Every structure is written in structure tokens, then in C-alpha cells.
Amino acid sequence: EITTICANGCPFCYKGNTAKGTNMSFATFKQILDKFPPTLTQLAFGADAQATSNPDLWKMAEYARSRFVIPNITVADITDETAEKLSKVMGAVAVSRYANKEPCYNSIKRLTMRGMKQVNIHNMICEETFDQTLETIYDMKHDPRLADMNALVMLSLKKKGRGENGFTPLSQDRFDELVQAAVKANINYGFDSCGSSKFLSFLKESD
């Protein structure tokens, strides 16, 4: 996590980051990365929604590349300028989807039009975002901005930070509905490790 500064204020952020926070220095990043053996091949930056809070991000990414480590990042709402920079140094970019889908879909288009292939949507799944997730699955087949993206990654609700109140974990039945919708739509999809037990249950019931 190279910054705890994020002005987006996402209502379910498990980190609870705000506009007031701190940035990791390049010197600290270099010190950490240098401790790893050459078997490390990828890293994921924990950054802010616009990838603008830590000005050393680009230097960090270039240094990682010099060590043959591919950097990846999650964003939510980026400009053309930031998309251009990301496309040159990142191996994969995930774009978080919120109630307003426009920033997400526009950001994905800005990345794929620059030749990026590993561009995913991160959609937090819970009872309150169930319909939103179904819409994302539908849009992946019908919205031209998403035509060249890679996959939808469904992230389970973390009951921490701002996600502790006002959100309900998805039931197994509703989880199964999302998987079935993704299979029927024939899209690429996946989950974080928190969803592995529910997905395993789905597979067992599908046998």
C-alpha cells in the first residue's frame, strides 16, 4: 500500500481511507522490494482511485520493472493522461465499479484503446450490489466500452472499515445466481480468495 490518501470515499472501503493520509516514499519502496528474492515476479500497488495521490508511483513502477517485477494496480476513475502512463508500466489494471458505472467503463476504454489486454472490472458483491453486478455481467456483452477488457472479478464484502455497516454478505443462493449469469453470458469471470468457499459450494452443487 503506497498511499492511504483517497478522496473517493467509497462507502464500502474496508481500508476506510480518506483524503487525509500518508504516502510511502520511494526510498521505503525500494528498501522493501530489494529484500525479495528474484523469484518475485509481480506486485500489486495499493493506491487511490485516480492513481494520483503518490507522485512516486511511476518511479516505483519503473524500478519494479528494472528488477523484472511486473507491477499491477487497482483504480476507479482515471484520466486519459493517467491511462497513458498506466499502459506503459503496468502489467494489469483493475477498475473498481460503483453505483455510477460511467467512470469505470470510461476508464476501461481509456486503457484498452491503448493496447492493454489485462484490464479487469472489480465489482464488490453483497446483497446491496447484487443488481449492479448483474448489470455489469450484461454490460460486458453489450457495452462497446467493455469489448476489449479481460474479465469481471467479483470481490466479497469485507466487514471492515466503512464496509462494516450498511452492507450484507451475499447468500449462497444469490452467489450462485451471479455465477450462473456469468456462465450463461459466456464472459470471463473470477473471484478473490474470500469467495473461494462459496464458489466451491457452487461447483459441488453443479456436479
N, CA and C of each residue as an Amber inpcrd file, in Angstrom:
protein
   621
   0.8580000  -1.1900000   0.0000000   0.0000000   0.0000000   0.0000000
   0.8870000   1.2310000   0.0000000   0.9190000   1.9220000  -1.1260000
   1.8440000   3.0490000  -1.2800000   1.2140000   4.3830000  -0.8900000
  -0.0660000   4.3670000  -0.5510000  -0.7090000   5.5880000  -0.0560000
  -1.9450000   5.2240000   0.7580000  -2.2390000   6.0200000   1.7720000
  -3.5040000   5.8890000   2.4930000  -4.3900000   7.1000000   2.2010000
  -4.0350000   7.8260000   1.1490000  -4.8040000   9.0010000   0.7240000
  -5.7500000   8.6010000  -0.3980000  -7.0350000   8.8040000  -0.1940000
  -8.0010000   8.5820000  -1.2730000  -9.2310000   9.4370000  -0.9990000
  -9.5370000  10.3000000  -1.9410000 -10.6600000  11.2200000  -1.7670000
 -11.9700000  10.6580000  -2.3060000 -11.9380000   9.4340000  -2.8650000
 -13.1380000   8.8680000  -3.4660000 -14.2220000   8.5680000  -2.4280000
 -13.7960000   8.1460000  -1.2280000 -14.7500000   7.8990000  -0.1530000
 -15.7400000   6.7970000  -0.4310000 -15.2960000   5.6980000  -1.0550000
 -16.2010000   4.6010000  -1.3890000 -16.8760000   4.0760000  -0.1210000
 -18.2030000   3.9230000  -0.1470000 -18.9460000   3.6220000   1.0800000
 -18.6080000   2.2820000   1.7160000 -18.0490000   1.3420000   0.9350000
 -17.7480000   0.0240000   1.4920000 -16.2500000  -0.2540000   1.5800000
 -15.4260000   0.8050000   1.5290000 -13.9700000   0.6240000   1.5690000
 -13.5430000  -0.0280000   2.8860000 -12.9590000  -1.2340000   2.7870000
 -12.5470000  -1.9350000   4.0080000 -11.3470000  -1.2680000   4.6670000
 -10.6270000  -0.4400000   3.9050000  -9.4820000   0.2750000   4.4690000
  -9.9070000   1.5880000   5.1230000 -11.0530000   2.1060000   4.6930000
 -11.5490000   3.3460000   5.2820000 -10.6720000   4.5470000   4.9940000
  -9.9570000   4.5410000   3.8750000  -9.0660000   5.6530000   3.5520000
  -9.8410000   6.9370000   3.2950000  -9.1980000   8.0700000   3.5880000
  -9.8030000   9.3870000   3.3980000  -8.8200000  10.2920000   2.6590000
  -9.2270000  11.5330000   2.4470000  -8.3640000  12.4940000   1.7480000
  -7.1480000  12.8700000   2.5810000  -7.1850000  12.5650000   3.8690000
  -6.0360000  12.8290000   4.7320000  -5.3200000  11.5080000   5.0070000
  -4.0670000  11.4500000   4.6410000  -3.3120000  10.2230000   4.8240000
  -1.8420000  10.4500000   4.5280000  -1.1210000   9.3800000   4.2800000
   0.3150000   9.4830000   4.0310000   0.6990000   8.6630000   2.8100000
   1.8150000   9.0430000   2.2060000   2.3700000   8.3230000   1.0780000
   3.6250000   7.5610000   1.4920000   3.8330000   6.4020000   0.8920000
   5.0940000   5.6990000   1.0430000   6.1490000   6.4100000   0.1960000
   7.3460000   6.5530000   0.7180000   8.4200000   7.1770000  -0.0460000
   9.0230000   6.1670000  -1.0170000   9.6690000   6.6910000  -2.0580000
  10.3520000   5.8030000  -2.9940000  11.4590000   5.0290000  -2.2940000
  12.1620000   5.6810000  -1.3780000  13.2480000   5.0230000  -0.6500000
  12.7350000   3.8170000   0.1370000  11.5670000   3.9680000   0.7700000
  10.9890000   2.8580000   1.5200000  10.5670000   1.7430000   0.5820000
   9.9420000   2.1000000  -0.5320000   9.5290000   1.0960000  -1.5150000
  10.7340000   0.3070000  -2.0150000  11.7880000   1.0130000  -2.3500000
  12.9950000   0.3640000  -2.8580000  13.5810000  -0.5810000  -1.8030000
  13.5980000  -0.1300000  -0.5630000  14.1270000  -0.9450000   0.5250000
  13.3310000  -2.2420000   0.6740000  12.0080000  -2.1350000   0.5760000
  11.1390000  -3.3210000   0.6960000  11.3550000  -4.2660000  -0.4800000
  11.3210000  -3.7200000  -1.6960000  11.4400000  -4.5690000  -2.8810000
  12.7920000  -5.2690000  -2.9310000  13.8270000  -4.5840000  -2.4900000
  15.1720000  -5.1570000  -2.5360000  15.3360000  -6.3500000  -1.5940000
  14.4300000  -6.5040000  -0.6550000  14.5120000  -7.6380000   0.2820000
  14.0170000  -8.9390000  -0.3350000  13.2590000  -8.8270000  -1.4330000
  12.6730000 -10.0270000  -2.0250000  13.6560000 -10.7270000  -2.9490000
  13.5800000 -12.0570000  -3.0260000  14.4430000 -12.8210000  -3.9360000
  13.9770000 -12.6470000  -5.3770000  14.8020000 -13.0450000  -6.3310000
  14.4370000 -12.8810000  -7.7470000  13.2650000 -13.7460000  -8.1910000
  12.7720000 -14.6250000  -7.3140000  11.5880000 -15.4230000  -7.6580000
  10.3140000 -14.5830000  -7.6510000  10.3630000 -13.3880000  -7.0320000
   9.2070000 -12.4850000  -7.0710000   9.0740000 -11.9260000  -8.4780000
   7.9050000 -12.1030000  -9.0770000   7.7130000 -11.6600000 -10.4590000
   6.6050000 -10.6170000 -10.6240000   5.7400000 -10.4490000  -9.6090000
   4.6580000  -9.4790000  -9.7020000   4.4340000  -8.8050000  -8.3570000
   3.8670000  -7.6170000  -8.3950000   3.4220000  -6.9520000  -7.1760000
   2.1640000  -6.1610000  -7.4910000   1.3670000  -5.9060000  -6.4670000
   0.1320000  -5.1360000  -6.6290000   0.2200000  -3.8740000  -5.7910000
   0.0780000  -2.7310000  -6.4310000   0.0840000  -1.4630000  -5.7150000
  -1.2820000  -1.2080000  -5.0840000  -1.2850000  -0.8870000  -3.8040000
  -2.4760000  -0.3670000  -3.1490000  -2.4180000   1.1430000  -3.2590000
  -3.2660000   1.7000000  -4.1000000  -3.2030000   3.1380000  -4.3780000
  -4.5820000   3.7660000  -4.2090000  -4.7600000   4.9410000  -4.7790000
  -6.0400000   5.6510000  -4.6970000  -6.8150000   5.4860000  -5.9870000
  -8.0550000   5.9410000  -5.9950000  -8.9450000   5.7180000  -7.1250000
  -8.4420000   6.3240000  -8.4300000  -7.7430000   7.4530000  -8.3410000
  -7.2700000   8.1340000  -9.5460000  -5.7920000   7.8720000  -9.8510000
  -5.1010000   7.1550000  -8.9670000  -3.6620000   6.8870000  -9.1190000
  -2.8590000   8.1790000  -9.2040000  -3.2460000   9.1470000  -8.3790000
  -2.5600000  10.4380000  -8.4020000  -2.0330000  10.8660000  -7.0320000
  -2.3860000  10.1600000  -5.9570000  -2.0180000  10.6240000  -4.6120000
  -0.5240000  10.5460000  -4.3430000   0.1190000   9.4840000  -4.8100000
   1.5550000   9.3390000  -4.5700000   2.3120000   9.6380000  -5.8570000
   3.0040000  10.7660000  -5.9200000   3.7100000  11.1340000  -7.1570000
   4.8610000  10.1960000  -7.4930000   5.3000000   9.3890000  -6.5220000
   6.3960000   8.4520000  -6.7730000   5.9230000   7.1300000  -7.3830000
   4.6140000   6.9970000  -7.6280000   4.0810000   5.7610000  -8.1960000
   4.8340000   5.3530000  -9.4530000   5.0660000   6.2940000 -10.3300000
   5.6710000   5.9770000 -11.6200000   7.1300000   5.5600000 -11.4690000
   7.8300000   6.2220000 -10.5720000   9.2110000   5.8390000 -10.2950000
   9.2660000   4.4380000  -9.6790000   8.3000000   4.1510000  -8.7900000
   8.2300000   2.8330000  -8.1780000   7.9710000   1.7550000  -9.2330000
   7.0370000   2.0360000 -10.1220000   6.7070000   1.0650000 -11.1620000
   7.8940000   0.8070000 -12.0800000   8.5990000   1.8610000 -12.4490000
   9.7660000   1.7090000 -13.3140000  10.8800000   0.9500000 -12.6030000
  11.0390000   1.1980000 -11.3010000  12.0650000   0.4700000 -10.5600000
  11.7140000  -1.0150000 -10.4740000  10.4360000  -1.3070000 -10.2400000
   9.9970000  -2.7020000 -10.2020000  10.3080000  -3.3870000 -11.5290000
  10.0190000  -2.7060000 -12.6240000  10.3060000  -3.2600000 -13.9510000
  11.8020000  -3.5350000 -14.1170000  12.6330000  -2.6380000 -13.5910000
  14.0780000  -2.8280000 -13.7030000  14.5520000  -4.0550000 -12.9410000
  13.7510000  -4.4800000 -11.9560000  14.0570000  -5.6860000 -11.1830000
  13.3020000  -6.9080000 -11.7370000  12.7290000  -6.7730000 -12.9240000
  11.9700000  -7.8380000 -13.5840000  10.7460000  -8.2590000 -12.7680000
  10.1570000  -7.2730000 -12.0850000   8.9180000  -7.4680000 -11.3380000
   7.8300000  -6.6500000 -12.0290000   6.7240000  -7.3070000 -12.3940000
   5.6390000  -6.6330000 -13.1170000   4.6780000  -6.0000000 -12.1190000
   4.4880000  -4.6820000 -12.1740000   3.5440000  -4.0360000 -11.2540000
   2.1170000  -4.0590000 -11.7900000   1.1660000  -4.1970000 -10.8760000
  -0.2560000  -4.1430000 -11.1870000  -0.9160000  -3.1500000 -10.2320000
  -2.1110000  -2.7020000 -10.5600000  -2.7560000  -1.6810000  -9.7320000
  -4.2700000  -1.7400000  -9.8870000  -4.9850000  -1.2470000  -8.8870000
  -6.4350000  -1.0730000  -8.9520000  -6.7570000   0.4100000  -8.8820000
  -7.6100000   0.8730000  -9.7880000  -8.0370000   2.2760000  -9.8430000
  -9.5610000   2.3050000  -9.9350000 -10.1180000   3.4980000 -10.1190000
 -11.5760000   3.5780000 -10.2630000 -12.0200000   4.6270000 -11.2790000
 -11.2640000   5.7090000 -11.4000000 -11.7060000   6.8210000 -12.2510000
 -10.4720000   7.5750000 -12.7140000  -9.9870000   7.2580000 -13.9090000
  -8.7210000   7.8340000 -14.3690000  -8.9040000   8.6920000 -15.6180000
  -7.9900000   9.6060000 -15.7900000  -7.9770000  10.4830000 -16.9560000
  -7.2210000   9.8140000 -18.0960000  -7.2860000  10.4130000 -19.2620000
  -6.5180000   9.9180000 -20.4020000  -5.0240000   9.9640000 -20.1040000
  -4.5840000  11.0100000 -19.4430000  -3.1640000  11.1400000 -19.1190000
  -2.7000000  10.0010000 -18.2130000  -3.4840000   9.7030000 -17.1910000
  -3.1160000   8.6150000 -16.2820000  -3.1910000   7.2710000 -16.9890000
  -4.1990000   7.0830000 -17.8410000  -4.3150000   5.8360000 -18.5990000
  -3.0870000   5.6190000 -19.4770000  -2.5930000   6.6750000 -20.0690000
  -1.4000000   6.5840000 -20.9070000  -0.2040000   6.1150000 -20.0890000
  -0.0420000   6.6760000 -18.9040000   1.0740000   6.2860000 -18.0330000
   0.9350000   4.8410000 -17.5650000  -0.2730000   4.4790000 -17.1550000
  -0.5060000   3.1200000 -16.6710000  -0.2330000   2.0890000 -17.7580000
  -0.6490000   2.3840000 -18.9640000  -0.4970000   1.4270000 -20.0650000
   0.9630000   1.1460000 -20.3820000   1.8330000   2.0450000 -20.0000000
   3.2540000   1.8870000 -20.3190000   4.0190000   1.0950000 -19.2630000
   3.5090000   1.0590000 -18.0170000   4.2990000   0.4220000 -16.9550000
   3.5910000  -0.7270000 -16.2290000   2.2820000  -0.8100000 -16.3090000
   1.5550000  -1.8280000 -15.5600000   1.3170000  -3.0790000 -16.3980000
   1.3700000  -4.2260000 -15.7360000   1.0280000  -5.4580000 -16.4220000
  -0.4800000  -5.6430000 -16.4980000  -1.1650000  -5.3410000 -15.3900000
  -2.6190000  -5.4610000 -15.3240000  -3.1800000  -4.2920000 -14.5280000
  -4.3670000  -3.8710000 -14.9140000  -5.0780000  -2.8090000 -14.1930000
  -6.4940000  -3.2850000 -13.9240000  -6.9160000  -3.2060000 -12.6670000
  -8.3020000  -3.4730000 -12.3020000  -8.9980000  -2.1320000 -12.0720000
 -10.2320000  -2.0410000 -12.5280000 -11.0100000  -0.8090000 -12.3660000
 -12.2300000  -1.1340000 -11.5230000 -12.3520000  -0.4810000 -10.3740000
 -13.4670000  -0.7260000  -9.4680000 -14.7460000  -0.1290000 -10.0210000
 -15.8270000  -0.8910000  -9.9220000 -17.1280000  -0.4230000 -10.3730000
 -17.9970000  -0.0680000  -9.1720000 -18.6140000   1.1050000  -9.2250000
 -19.5070000   1.5620000  -8.1610000 -20.8970000   1.8050000  -8.7390000
 -21.7890000   2.3940000  -7.9540000 -23.1730000   2.5840000  -8.3980000
 -23.2400000   3.3130000  -9.7380000 -22.4320000   4.3450000  -9.8940000
 -22.3280000   5.0380000 -11.1740000 -21.2840000   4.3140000 -12.0170000
 -21.7440000   3.6310000 -13.0390000 -20.8250000   2.8020000 -13.8260000
 -19.9790000   3.5960000 -14.8140000 -20.3370000   4.8340000 -15.0840000
 -19.6670000   5.5960000 -16.1330000 -18.1630000   5.7710000 -15.9030000
 -17.7150000   6.1810000 -14.7020000 -16.2630000   6.3280000 -14.5100000
 -15.5070000   5.0280000 -14.7500000 -16.0710000   3.9130000 -14.3140000
 -15.4400000   2.6080000 -14.5050000 -15.3400000   2.2650000 -15.9860000
 -16.4460000   2.3160000 -16.6890000 -16.4660000   1.8990000 -18.0920000
 -15.6100000   2.8200000 -18.9590000 -15.6450000   4.1190000 -18.6600000
 -14.8160000   5.0540000 -19.4290000 -13.3320000   4.8170000 -19.1650000
 -12.9970000   4.4960000 -17.9140000 -11.6030000   4.2190000 -17.5740000
 -11.1110000   2.9630000 -18.2830000 -11.9630000   1.9400000 -18.3450000
 -11.5880000   0.7100000 -19.0420000 -11.3150000   0.9870000 -20.5120000
 -12.1660000   1.7710000 -21.1390000 -11.9660000   2.1130000 -22.5500000
 -10.6630000   2.8850000 -22.7420000 -10.3590000   3.7770000 -21.8250000
  -9.1130000   4.5540000 -21.9430000  -7.8860000   3.6530000 -21.8790000
  -7.9950000   2.5530000 -21.1550000  -6.8650000   1.6230000 -21.0370000
  -6.7920000   0.6670000 -22.2270000  -7.9170000   0.0810000 -22.6170000
  -7.8870000  -0.9050000 -23.7070000  -7.5790000  -0.2480000 -25.0540000
  -7.9940000   0.9960000 -25.2430000  -7.6980000   1.6600000 -26.5070000
  -6.2070000   1.9490000 -26.6580000  -5.4740000   1.8130000 -25.5280000
  -4.0210000   1.9880000 -25.5650000  -3.3020000   0.6370000 -25.6060000
  -4.0570000  -0.4080000 -25.8840000  -3.4670000  -1.7130000 -26.1140000
  -3.3650000  -2.6150000 -24.9090000  -3.8680000  -2.1840000 -23.7460000
  -3.7890000  -3.0510000 -22.5740000  -4.7670000  -4.2200000 -22.7000000
  -4.2760000  -5.4320000 -22.4230000  -5.1060000  -6.6320000 -22.5250000
  -5.6050000  -7.1020000 -21.1560000  -4.7940000  -6.9210000 -20.1250000
  -5.1580000  -7.3880000 -18.7830000  -5.8600000  -6.2750000 -18.0100000
  -7.0650000  -5.9630000 -18.4230000  -7.8850000  -4.9360000 -17.7700000
  -9.1500000  -5.6170000 -17.2490000  -9.3530000  -5.5600000 -15.9470000
 -10.4870000  -6.2340000 -15.3120000 -11.4040000  -5.2370000 -14.6130000
 -12.6320000  -5.6310000 -14.3960000 -13.5410000  -4.8970000 -13.5170000
 -13.5160000  -5.5600000 -12.1500000 -13.3660000  -4.7720000 -11.1070000
 -13.5420000  -5.2450000  -9.7340000 -14.9260000  -4.7930000  -9.2730000
 -15.7840000  -5.7510000  -8.9710000 -17.1430000  -5.4480000  -8.5130000
 -17.3460000  -6.1060000  -7.1540000 -17.5030000  -5.3010000  -6.1020000
 -17.7550000  -5.8640000  -4.7790000 -19.1580000  -6.4520000  -4.7630000
 -19.2720000  -7.6960000  -4.2960000 -20.5710000  -8.3580000  -4.3050000
 -21.1190000  -8.4910000  -2.8810000 -22.3610000  -8.0510000  -2.7280000
 -23.1150000  -8.2070000  -1.4910000 -24.5840000  -8.0870000  -1.8750000
 -25.4710000  -8.2030000  -0.9060000 -26.8980000  -8.1100000  -1.2320000
 -27.2390000  -6.7630000  -1.8660000 -26.5930000  -5.7160000  -1.3710000
 -26.9050000  -4.3610000  -1.8450000 -26.3790000  -4.0810000  -3.2460000
 -25.3910000  -4.8550000  -3.7190000 -24.8370000  -4.6350000  -5.0630000
 -25.1890000  -5.7680000  -6.0260000 -26.1220000  -6.6140000  -5.6330000
 -26.4770000  -7.7670000  -6.4670000 -26.9470000  -7.3350000  -7.8510000
 -27.9170000  -6.4280000  -7.9120000 -28.4440000  -5.9800000  -9.2080000
 -27.3750000  -5.2720000 -10.0220000 -26.5220000  -4.5230000  -9.3480000
 -25.4260000  -3.8320000 -10.0270000 -24.4880000  -4.8390000 -10.6960000
 -24.2200000  -5.9370000  -9.9990000 -23.3260000  -6.9520000 -10.5480000
 -23.9510000  -7.6390000 -11.7520000 -25.2420000  -7.9170000 -11.6780000
 -25.9410000  -8.4800000 -12.8390000 -25.8620000  -7.5220000 -14.0260000
 -25.9880000  -6.2280000 -13.7600000 -25.8880000  -5.2430000 -14.8190000
 -24.4970000  -5.2590000 -15.4410000 -23.4740000  -5.3970000 -14.6090000
 -22.1080000  -5.4580000 -15.1250000 -21.9300000  -6.6480000 -16.0540000
 -22.4650000  -7.8080000 -15.6490000 -22.3790000  -9.0110000 -16.4810000
 -23.0650000  -8.7700000 -17.8290000 -24.2400000  -8.1670000 -17.8090000
 -24.9620000  -7.8480000 -19.0410000 -24.1590000  -6.8790000 -19.8920000
 -23.6320000  -5.8370000 -19.2560000 -22.9090000  -4.8020000 -20.0000000
 -21.6460000  -5.3220000 -20.6630000 -21.0370000  -6.3510000 -20.0810000
 -19.8180000  -6.8950000 -20.6910000 -20.0940000  -7.4840000 -22.0660000
 -21.3280000  -7.8330000 -22.3320000 -21.7080000  -8.3570000 -23.6490000
 -22.2790000  -7.2800000 -24.5650000 -22.6630000  -6.1440000 -23.9910000
 -23.4160000  -5.1810000 -24.7930000 -22.8420000  -3.7650000 -24.8330000
 -21.9880000  -3.3960000 -23.8810000 -21.4310000  -2.0440000 -23.8820000
 -20.1060000  -2.0660000 -24.6420000 -20.0010000  -1.3190000 -25.7380000
 -18.7810000  -1.3630000 -26.5630000 -17.5220000  -0.9210000 -25.8210000
 -17.6870000  -0.1530000 -24.7560000 -16.5150000   0.2790000 -23.9940000
 -15.8160000  -0.8950000 -23.3150000 -16.5440000  -1.9960000 -23.1350000
 -16.0030000  -3.1550000 -22.4270000 -15.5850000  -4.2790000 -23.3760000
 -15.6390000  -4.0260000 -24.6640000 -15.4230000  -5.0840000 -25.6470000
 -14.0460000  -5.7270000 -25.5490000 -13.0420000  -4.9640000 -25.1670000
 -11.6670000  -5.4770000 -25.1830000 -11.0910000  -5.7290000 -23.7950000
 -11.9280000  -5.7050000 -22.7740000 -11.4310000  -5.9630000 -21.4230000
 -11.2370000  -7.4640000 -21.2080000 -10.6280000  -7.8320000 -20.0880000
 -10.3000000  -9.2300000 -19.8440000 -11.3860000  -9.9680000 -19.0770000
 -11.6900000  -9.5170000 -17.8520000 -12.5940000 -10.3170000 -17.0130000
 -13.2530000  -9.4740000 -15.9320000 -14.3490000 -10.0080000 -15.4120000
 -15.0090000  -9.4660000 -14.2280000 -14.5130000 -10.2400000 -13.0170000
 -14.0070000  -9.5250000 -12.0170000 -13.5730000 -10.1520000 -10.7690000
 -14.5360000  -9.7150000  -9.6710000 -15.2290000 -10.6840000  -9.0810000
 -16.2060000 -10.3960000  -8.0400000 -15.5410000 -10.5260000  -6.6710000
 -15.5210000  -9.4210000  -5.9480000 -14.8400000  -9.3550000  -4.6610000
 -15.8520000  -9.4330000  -3.5320000 -15.6310000 -10.3300000  -2.5960000
 -16.5530000 -10.4720000  -1.4710000 -16.4710000  -9.2820000  -0.5340000
 -17.5900000  -8.9730000   0.0980000 -17.6570000  -7.8940000   1.0780000
 -16.7180000  -8.1720000   2.2460000 -15.9070000  -7.1760000   2.5980000
 -15.0740000  -7.2550000   3.7960000 -15.7370000  -6.4140000   4.8760000
 -16.1290000  -7.0360000   5.9680000 -16.8220000  -6.3290000   7.0460000
 -15.7980000  -5.6050000   7.9200000 -15.1350000  -4.6630000   7.2970000
 -14.1310000  -3.8540000   7.9890000 -14.2520000  -2.4320000   7.4720000
 -13.6780000  -1.4840000   8.2090000 -13.6880000  -0.0980000   7.7630000
 -15.0990000   0.3870000   7.4990000 -15.2870000   1.0750000   6.3740000
 -16.6220000   1.5620000   6.0330000 -17.5420000   0.4330000   5.5810000
 -16.9880000  -0.7220000   5.2710000 -17.8160000  -1.8540000   4.8620000
 -18.4460000  -2.5980000   6.0260000 -18.1540000  -2.1400000   7.2460000
 -18.6470000  -2.8470000   8.4280000 -20.1410000  -2.6510000   8.6420000
 -20.6650000  -1.5010000   8.2190000 -22.0720000  -1.1900000   8.4480000
 -22.7860000  -0.8830000   7.1330000 -24.0300000  -1.2970000   7.0420000
 -24.8560000  -0.9510000   5.8890000 -24.7600000  -1.9130000   4.7200000
 -23.9880000  -2.9850000   4.8570000 -23.8440000  -3.9440000   3.7650000
 -24.0030000  -5.3670000   4.2970000 -24.6230000  -6.2190000   3.4770000
 -24.9690000  -7.5780000   3.8980000 -24.2440000  -8.5930000   3.0280000
 -23.5030000  -9.5280000   3.6330000 -22.8240000 -10.5480000   2.8270000
 -23.8100000 -11.2950000   1.9370000 -23.3620000 -11.6720000   0.7700000
 -24.2080000 -12.3490000  -0.2020000 -24.5070000 -13.7790000   0.2610000
 -25.7620000 -14.1760000   0.1540000 -26.1320000 -15.5500000   0.4920000
 -25.6100000 -16.5070000  -0.5770000 -25.5410000 -17.7830000  -0.2620000
 -25.0720000 -18.7740000  -1.2350000 -25.9690000 -18.8050000  -2.4620000
 -27.2770000 -18.7260000  -2.2640000 -28.2040000 -18.7690000  -3.3970000
 -27.9860000 -17.5980000  -4.3420000 -27.7910000 -16.4130000  -3.7790000
 -27.5830000 -15.2240000  -4.6210000 -26.2200000 -15.2870000  -5.3060000
 -25.2270000 -15.8050000  -4.5880000 -23.9040000 -16.0100000  -5.1890000
 -24.0240000 -16.9370000  -6.3930000 -24.7580000 -18.0200000  -6.2190000
 -24.9520000 -18.9860000  -7.3080000 -25.6180000 -18.3250000  -8.5090000
 -26.5630000 -17.4330000  -8.2570000 -27.2410000 -16.7310000  -9.3460000
 -26.2640000 -15.9130000 -10.1680000 -25.3250000 -15.2610000  -9.4920000
 -24.3290000 -14.4540000 -10.2140000 -23.4310000 -15.3350000 -11.0700000
 -22.9980000 -16.4400000 -10.5120000 -22.1350000 -17.3490000 -11.2830000
 -22.8920000 -17.8900000 -12.4970000 -24.1330000 -18.2940000 -12.2750000
 -24.9330000 -18.8160000 -13.3810000 -25.1330000 -17.7640000 -14.4640000
 -25.3290000 -16.5120000 -14.0570000 -25.4900000 -15.4260000 -15.0230000
 -24.2110000 -15.2190000 -15.8310000 -23.0570000 -15.3000000 -15.1520000
 -21.7730000 -15.1290000 -15.8340000 -21.5180000 -16.2740000 -16.8070000
 -21.8640000 -17.4870000 -16.3990000 -21.6910000 -18.6530000 -17.2760000
 -22.6030000 -18.5320000 -18.4930000 -23.8580000 -18.1520000 -18.2630000
 -24.8170000 -18.0130000 -19.3540000 -24.3850000 -16.9260000 -20.3380000
 -23.8100000 -15.8380000 -19.8070000 -23.3630000 -14.7420000 -20.6700000
 -22.0520000 -15.0660000 -21.3800000 -21.3860000 -16.1410000 -20.9400000
 -20.1280000 -16.5710000 -21.5450000 -19.0550000 -15.4790000 -21.4550000
 -18.9270000 -14.9210000 -20.2500000 -17.8860000 -13.9190000 -20.0180000
 -16.7800000 -14.5370000 -19.1740000 -15.6170000 -13.9010000 -19.2110000
 -14.5400000 -14.2860000 -18.3010000 -14.8580000 -13.7190000 -16.9210000
 -14.7460000 -14.5450000 -15.8960000 -15.0420000 -14.0880000 -14.5510000
 -14.1640000 -14.8060000 -13.5420000 -14.0630000 -14.2180000 -12.3550000
 -13.2890000 -14.8330000 -11.2810000 -13.6690000 -14.2050000  -9.9580000
 -12.9610000 -14.6190000  -8.8880000 -13.2610000 -14.1540000  -7.5390000
 -11.9570000 -13.9260000  -6.7850000 -12.0520000 -13.1950000  -5.6900000
 -10.9170000 -13.1360000  -4.7790000 -10.9680000 -14.3740000  -3.8800000
  -9.9360000 -14.5670000  -3.0810000  -9.8670000 -15.7720000  -2.2470000
 -11.0140000 -15.8490000  -1.2520000 -11.5860000 -14.6900000  -0.8750000
 -12.6980000 -14.6930000   0.0820000 -13.9460000 -15.3740000  -0.4740000
 -14.0340000 -15.4810000  -1.7790000 -15.2000000 -16.1170000  -2.3840000
 -14.9770000 -17.5800000  -2.7290000 -13.8140000 -18.1140000  -2.3700000
 -13.4770000 -19.4770000  -2.7830000 -14.4110000 -20.5280000  -2.1930000
 -14.7990000 -20.3540000  -0.9270000 -15.6610000 -21.3740000  -0.3050000
 -17.0400000 -21.4000000  -0.9530000 -17.5940000 -20.2100000  -1.2640000
 -18.8970000 -20.1640000  -1.9320000 -18.8010000 -20.7400000  -3.3500000
 -17.7030000 -20.4470000  -4.0340000 -17.5650000 -20.9720000  -5.3960000
 -17.3990000 -22.4940000  -5.3610000 -16.6810000 -22.9970000  -4.3790000
 -16.5270000 -24.4440000  -4.2340000 -17.8800000 -25.1000000  -3.9780000
 -18.7100000 -24.4550000  -3.1380000 -20.0490000 -24.9690000  -2.8660000
 -20.8930000 -24.9810000  -4.1490000 -20.7470000 -23.9170000  -4.9360000
 -21.4640000 -23.8590000  -6.2170000 -21.0590000 -25.0220000  -7.1170000
 -19.7590000 -25.2710000  -7.2080000 -19.2800000 -26.3480000  -8.0660000
 -19.7830000 -27.7180000  -7.6050000 -19.8090000 -27.9220000  -6.2720000
 -20.2790000 -29.2030000  -5.7360000 -21.7470000 -29.4240000  -6.0680000
 -22.5350000 -28.3570000  -5.9900000 -23.9650000 -28.4830000  -6.2680000
 -24.2290000 -28.6310000  -7.7660000 -23.2480000 -28.2230000  -8.5760000
 -23.4280000 -28.2640000 -10.0310000 -23.0470000 -29.5970000 -10.6270000
 -22.3930000 -30.4510000  -9.8450000 -21.9720000 -31.7670000 -10.3470000
 -23.1730000 -32.6490000 -10.7320000
